[in-house]
Amino acid sequence: MTGMPNRKNETPKTPAESDPRAPAAPPYTGACFCGAVEVRVIGQPVVMGYCHCDSCRHWSASPVNGFTLWKPEAVEVTRGREQLGAYQKTERSIRRFCRACGGHLFTEHPTWGVTDVYAAAIPSLAFRPALHVNYAEQVLRMIDGLPKQRDMPAEMGGSGQLVPE
């Protein structure tokens, strides 16, 4: 799938990176629930979409999680680093949150070479999802015309199988 990093941590270029005439994207800022931790992302995400996996649903306390995947160097904690907590359930994901309020901010995915800054954490970014991942685990059916990956794209170690809406 275009725009998805592969397992060799090689991140494809975004359209803006491929076209030197494309305008630079502004930095986007977001914060945890209490504002103690602030995050800034620069440029454009590699891809945006929805994750339906059990882990993301439990972590987000929601039937689906909106993700925005960024190159790690595009993500910066600009305030409150000392308040940033971490939880690592698997080797694939290091979830970051504010110790003061518990607000969830982002998840580092070192295996895939991307960081997921939760769509809700950066309100000024226009959320334009391109796909659904882990749709076989969905508890909320979404009919939106977007591709529905059974698990993950093949480039990320999944089956790459699409399932019907």
Secondary structure, DSSP 8 states (H G I E B T S, - for coil): -TT---TTS-----HHHH-TTS-----EEEE-SSSSSEEEE-S--SEEEEE--HHHHHHHTSSSEEEEEE-GGGEEEEE-GGGEEEEEEETTEEEEEETTT--EEEEEETTTTEEEE-GGG-TTS-----EEESGGG-SS---SS--BBSSS-GGGTS---B---
